[in-house]
Amino acid sequence: MSASQLTDSQIDRALKILKLYSCAQVTNTEPQVEREQLRQALLLITSLSESENLGICADNAQQGFTALTSYLEALGYKNTLEQDSLPNNQEPVYIKFNTKKMSYYLDDYIGKYRGVLVSCQSEDDKIVGTYGHFPLDLFSNLEN
């Protein structure tokens, strides 16, 4: 669906769903309908932004990069991460990924939070914002 086909009501509904997760601990989104609504809301809003920054806090680098890969693929980005060159850090990590530059920053993380923040950049003030905390596995194991 193109931006011109969307109504303000559809955008407002998607933003309302995303804001339920803003600055909150990861919410249990087990009911499949709720997870699907969250996925669709995030996909809609990111489709209207020019670029996104993803902030991922995970138990280790493998878990973080697995989440990053699933989010990038879901958001329509080509996965350019070479798996064999990724760090093998077994401690908690923070990954910041910039979709405009298609690059990441990796650091140690001492916080308790685990999940994903999505920061949308746009000239439309309605779309601009940081959304989440979303589950690391929100886009994992989707049936095609």
N, CA, C and O of each residue as an XYZ file, in Angstrom:
576
protein
N       0.852     -1.170      0.000
C       0.000      0.000      0.000
C       0.894      1.228      0.000
O       1.823      1.309      0.803
N       0.638      2.175     -0.873
C       1.458      3.378     -0.930
C       0.940      4.401      0.067
O      -0.195      4.318      0.537
N       1.791      5.363      0.378
C       1.429      6.398      1.352
C       0.192      7.159      0.901
O      -0.618      7.571      1.731
N       0.035      7.350     -0.410
C      -1.117      8.095     -0.905
C      -2.424      7.327     -0.726
O      -3.500      7.926     -0.733
N      -2.341      6.006     -0.565
C      -3.538      5.187     -0.370
C      -3.929      5.077      1.100
O      -5.003      4.564      1.415
N      -3.082      5.546      1.990
C      -3.352      5.451      3.416
C      -4.199      6.622      3.877
O      -4.078      7.735      3.366
N      -5.042      6.360      4.832
C      -5.826      7.430      5.427
C      -5.177      7.848      6.737
O      -4.419      7.090      7.342
N      -5.487      9.069      7.166
C      -4.988      9.523      8.458
C      -5.440      8.584      9.560
O      -4.711      8.368     10.529
N      -6.620      8.030      9.427
C      -7.152      7.105     10.427
C      -6.286      5.847     10.531
O      -6.018      5.373     11.635
N      -5.852      5.308      9.404
C      -4.997      4.120      9.408
C      -3.649      4.429     10.064
O      -3.133      3.627     10.842
N      -3.095      5.571      9.751
C      -1.820      5.970     10.336
C      -1.985      6.192     11.831
O      -1.148      5.754     12.620
N      -3.066      6.875     12.230
C      -3.318      7.126     13.650
C      -3.473      5.827     14.432
O      -2.964      5.714     15.547
N      -4.177      4.833     13.856
C      -4.337      3.526     14.526
C      -2.995      2.850     14.709
O      -2.708      2.306     15.775
N      -2.162      2.882     13.662
C      -0.841      2.255     13.748
C       0.015      2.947     14.809
O       0.685      2.279     15.596
N      -0.005      4.271     14.833
C       0.773      5.009     15.830
C       0.277      4.713     17.240
O       1.078      4.616     18.170
N      -1.018      4.572     17.404
C      -1.589      4.269     18.725
C      -1.084      2.915     19.223
O      -0.738      2.772     20.396
N      -1.044      1.934     18.339
C      -0.551      0.602     18.711
C       0.921      0.684     19.105
O       1.323      0.126     20.126
N       1.724      1.375     18.302
C       3.158      1.474     18.594
C       3.416      2.222     19.894
O       4.322      1.865     20.646
N       2.636      3.242     20.158
C       2.859      4.040     21.368
C       2.497      3.274     22.640
O       2.935      3.650     23.727
N       1.708      2.210     22.521
C       1.441      1.362     23.683
C       2.727      0.736     24.211
O       2.813      0.385     25.387
N       3.720      0.598     23.347
C       4.978     -0.046     23.702
C       6.083      0.959     23.997
O       7.185      0.567     24.379
N       5.808      2.224     23.827
C       6.845      3.241     23.994
C       7.250      3.389     25.444
O       6.418      3.569     26.333
N       8.557      3.308     25.656
C       9.163      3.515     26.973
C       8.557      2.609     28.037
O       8.420      3.005     29.195
N       8.205      1.421     27.650
C       7.677      0.429     28.585
C       8.569     -0.795     28.512
O       9.304     -0.988     27.544
N       8.498     -1.600     29.525
C       9.209     -2.867     29.465
C       8.591     -3.696     28.343
O       7.444     -3.470     27.958
N       9.345     -4.645     27.826
C       8.815     -5.485     26.768
C       7.498     -6.068     27.231
O       7.402     -6.691     28.289
N       6.494     -5.850     26.413
C       5.163     -6.334     26.736
C       4.994     -7.727     26.166
O       5.461     -8.011     25.064
N       4.331     -8.594     26.908
C       4.069     -9.939     26.429
C       3.067     -9.857     25.288
O       1.904     -9.513     25.498
N       3.515    -10.168     24.095
C       2.654    -10.089     22.919
C       2.394    -11.483     22.378
O       2.478    -11.721     21.173
N       2.081    -12.389     23.268
C       1.913    -13.776     22.860
C       0.705    -14.037     21.970
O       0.825    -14.785     21.000
N      -0.458    -13.449     22.261
C      -1.564    -13.742     21.345
C      -1.154    -13.358     19.923
O      -0.752    -12.222     19.669
N      -1.259    -14.299     19.019
C      -0.782    -14.107     17.658
C      -1.436    -12.901     16.985
O      -0.790    -12.215     16.193
N      -2.707    -12.634     17.288
C      -3.390    -11.493     16.692
C      -2.720    -10.197     17.146
O      -2.509     -9.294     16.338
N      -2.386    -10.102     18.434
C      -1.731     -8.904     18.952
C      -0.355     -8.728     18.331
O       0.020     -7.612     17.972
N       0.405     -9.811     18.198
C       1.736     -9.733     17.568
C       1.605     -9.285     16.117
O       2.402     -8.479     15.639
N       0.613     -9.801     15.423
C       0.425     -9.432     14.021
C       0.024     -7.965     13.897
O       0.496     -7.274     12.995
N      -0.836     -7.481     14.785
C      -1.214     -6.064     14.766
C       0.008     -5.186     15.011
O       0.183     -4.161     14.354
N       0.842     -5.583     15.945
C       2.051     -4.832     16.244
C       2.998     -4.840     15.049
O       3.537     -3.797     14.679
N       3.201     -5.993     14.450
C       4.067     -6.082     13.264
C       3.552     -5.179     12.157
O       4.318     -4.419     11.563
N       2.242     -5.261     11.874
C       1.667     -4.465     10.784
C       1.749     -2.970     11.072
O       2.010     -2.180     10.165
N       1.531     -2.576     12.319
C       1.631     -1.161     12.684
C       3.059     -0.664     12.479
O       3.269      0.416     11.929
N       4.034     -1.447     12.920
C       5.432     -1.057     12.768
C       5.823     -0.992     11.291
O       6.513     -0.063     10.870
N       5.390     -1.961     10.518
C       5.696     -1.961      9.081
C       5.074     -0.761      8.378
O       5.696     -0.172      7.494
N       3.867     -0.397      8.757
C       3.197      0.740      8.137
C       3.952      2.037      8.434
O       4.240      2.814      7.524
N       4.266      2.263      9.691
C       4.932      3.515     10.065
C       6.343      3.587      9.491
O       6.757      4.649      9.027
N       7.083      2.497      9.510
C       8.433      2.532      8.939
C       8.394      2.713      7.424
O       9.325      3.270      6.842
N       7.328      2.247      6.785
C       7.221      2.442      5.333
C       7.035      3.917      4.984
O       7.304      4.326      3.855
N       6.579      4.712      5.944
C       6.364      6.141      5.723
C       7.563      6.992      6.144
O       7.589      8.196      5.890
N       8.549      6.374      6.784
C       9.725      7.133      7.214
C      10.818      7.049      6.151
O      10.825      6.143      5.318
N      11.734      8.004      6.197
C      12.843      8.000      5.240
C      13.912      6.989      5.631
O      14.519      6.350      4.771
N      14.139      6.849      6.942
C      15.118      5.878      7.436
C      14.812      5.596      8.893
O      14.008      6.282      9.525
N      15.476      4.562      9.417
C      15.277      4.165     10.804
C      16.622      3.866     11.454
O      17.586      3.481     10.792
N      16.654      4.055     12.759
C      17.746      3.547     13.580
C      17.146      2.471     14.464
O      16.088      2.668     15.062
N      17.813      1.344     14.547
C      17.365      0.253     15.401
C      18.316      0.150     16.577
O      19.533      0.104     16.392
N      17.780      0.114     17.767
C      18.573     -0.080     18.969
C      18.205     -1.416     19.576
O      17.056     -1.622     19.968
N      19.158     -2.326     19.661
C      18.878     -3.687     20.101
C      19.719     -4.009     21.332
O      20.944     -3.884     21.318
N      19.034     -4.427     22.395
C      19.705     -4.881     23.611
C      19.428     -6.375     23.733
O      18.272     -6.797     23.782
N      20.480     -7.162     23.780
C      20.330     -8.610     23.754
C      21.297     -9.280     24.726
O      22.252     -8.661     25.195
N      21.038    -10.549     25.019
C      21.875    -11.326     25.943
C      23.280    -11.552     25.409
O      24.226    -11.691     26.184
N      23.420    -11.588     24.082
C      24.734    -11.793     23.466
C      24.669    -11.325     22.013
O      23.595    -11.014     21.496
N      25.830    -11.279     21.365
C      25.900    -10.770     19.994
C      25.073    -11.615     19.026
O      24.408    -11.067     18.147
N      25.106    -12.929     19.174
C      24.356    -13.774     18.257
C      22.857    -13.477     18.340
O      22.194    -13.332     17.313
N      22.327    -13.386     19.554
C      20.910    -13.080     19.730
C      20.595    -11.694     19.150
O      19.568    -11.511     18.496
N      21.474    -10.731     19.392
C      21.263     -9.376     18.889
C      21.266     -9.304     17.379
O      20.406     -8.660     16.778
N      22.240     -9.969     16.759
C      22.316     -9.918     15.301
C      21.214    -10.760     14.637
O      20.803    -10.463     13.516
N      20.744    -11.793     15.315
C      19.600    -12.551     14.803
C      18.365    -11.656     14.782
O      17.618    -11.642     13.804
N      18.152    -10.908     15.868
C      17.028     -9.972     15.922
C      17.184     -8.887     14.864
O      16.230     -8.555     14.159
N      18.388     -8.339     14.756
C      18.640     -7.296     13.769
C      18.327     -7.784     12.362
O      17.666     -7.088     11.592
N      18.796     -8.966     12.030
C      18.553     -9.525     10.704
C      17.062     -9.679     10.435
O      16.590     -9.331      9.353
N      16.314    -10.199     11.411
C      14.872    -10.406     11.196
C      14.137     -9.075     11.045
O      13.220     -8.968     10.231
N      14.523     -8.068     11.815
C      13.897     -6.747     11.675
C      14.243     -6.117     10.329
O      13.364     -5.579      9.655
N      15.519     -6.177      9.927
C      15.912     -5.591      8.642
C      15.158     -6.235      7.485
O      14.661     -5.543      6.597
N      15.076     -7.554      7.501
C      14.367     -8.253      6.424
C      12.891     -7.879      6.420
O      12.313     -7.657      5.357
N      12.275     -7.808      7.599
C      10.857     -7.449      7.687
C      10.608     -6.030      7.189
O       9.576     -5.753      6.579
N      11.559     -5.131      7.450
C      11.408     -3.737      7.029
C      11.795     -3.520      5.568
O      11.723     -2.400      5.062
N      12.202     -4.584      4.898
C      12.477     -4.507      3.469
C      13.898     -4.152      3.097
O      14.159     -3.768      1.957
N      14.819     -4.272      4.031
C      16.219     -3.983      3.743
C      16.951     -5.263      3.383
O      16.691     -6.328      3.944
N      17.865     -5.141      2.444
C      18.694     -6.278      2.080
C      19.702     -6.502      3.201
O      20.367     -5.564      3.642
N      19.811     -7.726      3.652
C      20.738     -8.056      4.727
C      22.161     -8.039      4.185
O      22.539     -8.883      3.373
N      22.942     -7.068      4.645
C      24.330     -6.938      4.186
C      25.325     -7.400      5.242
O      26.534     -7.242      5.072
N      24.822     -7.967      6.326
C      25.710     -8.415      7.405
C      26.306     -9.769      7.044
O      25.586    -10.720      6.739
N      27.611     -9.841      7.084
C      28.284    -11.102      6.816
C      28.400    -11.868      8.124
O      29.137    -11.467      9.025
N      27.669    -12.971      8.223
C      27.576    -13.712      9.475
C      28.926    -14.171     10.007
O      29.128    -14.191     11.222
N      29.850    -14.538      9.134
C      31.135    -15.046      9.609
C      32.032    -13.947     10.171
O      33.011    -14.248     10.854
N      31.720    -12.684      9.900
C      32.548    -11.594     10.416
C      31.938    -10.932     11.654
O      32.490     -9.960     12.169
N      30.809    -11.449     12.131
C      30.161    -10.869     13.300
C      30.882    -11.303     14.573
O      31.419    -12.408     14.644
N      30.890    -10.428     15.574
C      31.560    -10.765     16.831
C      30.893    -11.938     17.540
O      29.697    -12.178     17.374
N      31.671    -12.655     18.322
C      31.162    -13.811     19.049
C      31.050    -13.489     20.539
O      31.326    -14.339     21.385
N      30.649    -12.277     20.851
C      30.534    -11.811     22.228
C      29.424    -12.570     22.949
O      28.295    -12.622     22.463
N      29.735    -13.159     24.107
C      28.749    -13.920     24.865
C      28.162    -13.123     26.033
O      27.358    -13.646     26.803
N      28.559    -11.879     26.158
C      28.029    -10.995     27.191
C      26.898    -10.151     26.590
O      26.792    -10.049     25.368
N      26.056     -9.548     27.432
C      24.993     -8.682     26.906
C      25.576     -7.557     26.038
O      26.629     -6.998     26.344
N      24.863     -7.244     24.949
C      25.325     -6.251     23.987
C      24.223     -5.257     23.632
O      23.030     -5.518     23.786
N      24.682     -4.108     23.151
C      23.808     -3.095     22.551
C      24.277     -2.916     21.121
O      25.465     -2.710     20.874
N      23.345     -2.995     20.175
C      23.647     -2.787     18.764
C      22.799     -1.613     18.291
O      21.581     -1.605     18.473
N      23.441     -0.633     17.691
C      22.717      0.461     17.056
C      22.952      0.334     15.563
O      24.092      0.335     15.098
N      21.858      0.225     14.815
C      21.960      0.062     13.364
C      21.283      1.231     12.678
O      20.147      1.577     13.001
N      21.984      1.843     11.725
C      21.474      2.971     10.962
C      21.134      2.484      9.561
O      22.022      2.066      8.817
N      19.851      2.536      9.192
C      19.443      2.018      7.888
C      19.834      2.946      6.739
O      19.889      2.518      5.586
N      20.103      4.200      7.046
C      20.532      5.121      5.992
C      21.952      4.789      5.553
O      22.258      4.795      4.361
N      22.816      4.501      6.520
C      24.213      4.166      6.232
C      24.425      2.659      6.103
O      25.464      2.211      5.619
N      23.422      1.871      6.544
C      23.518      0.409      6.577
C      24.770     -0.023      7.338
O      25.548     -0.861      6.882
N      24.932      0.580      8.509
C      26.088      0.252      9.348
C      25.632      0.133     10.797
O      24.560      0.606     11.175
N      26.480     -0.514     11.596
C      26.121     -0.708     12.994
C      27.272     -0.343     13.923
O      28.434     -0.254     13.528
N      26.887     -0.138     15.168
C      27.802      0.103     16.270
C      27.470     -0.945     17.322
O      26.297     -1.162     17.626
N      28.466     -1.586     17.870
C      28.279     -2.642     18.873
C      29.027     -2.261     20.138
O      30.166     -1.799     20.083
N      28.376     -2.460     21.285
C      29.028     -2.159     22.552
C      28.508     -3.121     23.614
O      27.471     -3.762     23.440
N      29.245     -3.208     24.717
C      28.779     -3.972     25.874
C      27.560     -3.273     26.449
O      27.389     -2.067     26.275
N      26.710     -4.034     27.138
C      25.486     -3.477     27.697
C      25.296     -4.059     29.087
O      25.319     -5.278     29.257
N      25.109     -3.204     30.081
C      24.964     -3.694     31.451
C      23.530     -3.607     31.968
O      23.246     -4.055     33.079
N      22.630     -3.039     31.181
C      21.242     -2.901     31.608
C      20.481     -4.218     31.592
O      20.962     -5.218     31.059
N      19.296     -4.210     32.177
C      18.454     -5.409     32.248
C      17.532     -5.552     31.043
O      17.089     -6.658     30.731
N      17.242     -4.455     30.368
C      16.298     -4.456     29.263
C      16.786     -5.332     28.110
O      17.972     -5.328     27.779
N      15.882     -6.070     27.514
C      16.168     -6.824     26.293
C      15.040     -6.535     25.309
O      13.865     -6.702     25.638
N      15.393     -6.107     24.117
C      14.384     -5.808     23.119
C      14.905     -4.830     22.085
O      16.107     -4.583     21.981
N      13.959     -4.273     21.313
C      14.306     -3.440     20.166
C      13.560     -2.107     20.232
O      12.355     -2.059     20.479
N      14.302     -1.042     20.005
C      13.721      0.286     19.818
C      13.881      0.649     18.348
O      14.916      0.370     17.742
N      12.861      1.268     17.782
C      12.911      1.696     16.388
C      12.679      3.197     16.364
O      11.629      3.683     16.786
N      13.665      3.921     15.868
C      13.579      5.377     15.772
C      13.408      5.748     14.305
O      14.277      5.479     13.477
N      12.269      6.373     13.998
C      11.948      6.733     12.612
C      12.319      8.179     12.324
O      11.984      9.082     13.090
N      13.012      8.389     11.214
C      13.338      9.719     10.742
C      12.442     10.036      9.546
O      12.308      9.239      8.618
N      11.835     11.218      9.595
C      10.921     11.607      8.528
C      10.746     13.115      8.548
O      10.947     13.758      9.578
N      10.372     13.674      7.408
C      10.030     15.085      7.378
C       8.621     15.303      7.932
O       8.250     16.435      8.244
N       7.848     14.247      8.056
C       6.498     14.310      8.619
C       6.598     14.147     10.136
O       6.925     13.066     10.624
N       6.323     15.199     10.868
C       6.427     15.176     12.328
C       5.538     14.122     12.965
O       5.803     13.672     14.079
N       4.504     13.735     12.273
C       3.596     12.712     12.805
C       4.293     11.356     12.889
O       4.001     10.565     13.786
N       5.190     11.089     11.983
C       5.877      9.794     11.881
C       7.138      9.757     12.746
O       7.488      8.706     13.282
N       7.818     10.888     12.885
C       9.071     10.955     13.634
C       8.853     10.491     15.068
O       7.904     10.907     15.732
N       9.738      9.627     15.529
C       9.664      9.199     16.914
C      10.426      7.916     17.146
O      10.877      7.252     16.212
N      10.558      7.587     18.415
C      11.174      6.332     18.819
C      10.078      5.452     19.382
O       9.345      5.848     20.288
N       9.978      4.259     18.838
C       8.911      3.330     19.203
C       9.515      2.066     19.787
O      10.581      1.615     19.369
N       8.833      1.520     20.735
C       9.293      0.306     21.366
C       9.438      0.568     22.841
O       9.443      1.672     23.387
N       9.543     -0.499     23.346
C      10.420     -1.660     23.364
C       9.657     -2.830     22.766
O       8.612     -3.229     23.281
N      10.174     -3.368     21.693
C       9.550     -4.490     21.018
C      10.323     -5.773     21.305
O      11.523     -5.734     21.575
N       9.633     -6.904     21.246
C      10.311     -8.186     21.474
C      11.402     -8.435     20.428
O      11.252     -8.080     19.259
N      12.490     -9.045     20.867
C      13.572     -9.397     19.954
C      13.076    -10.293     18.825
O      13.563    -10.205     17.698
N      12.116    -11.146     19.126
C      11.650    -12.134     18.142
C      10.359    -11.727     17.431
O       9.659    -12.588     16.898
N      10.033    -10.443     17.412
C       8.775    -10.000     16.801
C       8.638    -10.464     15.356
O       7.544    -10.830     14.925
N       9.725    -10.454     14.611
C       9.685    -10.853     13.202
C      10.344    -12.209     12.939
O      10.530    -12.589     11.783
N      10.695    -12.932     13.986
C      11.304    -14.257     13.824
C      10.247    -15.299     13.569
O       9.096    -15.157     13.981
N      10.644    -16.326     12.898
C       9.797    -17.508     12.692
C       8.452    -17.192     12.061
O       7.451    -17.832     12.381
N       8.417    -16.210     11.166
C       7.180    -15.929     10.435
C       7.029    -16.951      9.325
O       7.984    -17.282      8.623
N       5.835    -17.431      9.187
C       5.592    -18.391      8.099
C       5.363    -17.610      6.838
O       4.587    -16.654      6.820
N       6.034    -18.010      5.782
C       5.897    -17.316      4.497
C       4.747    -17.870      3.709
O       4.480    -17.407      2.600
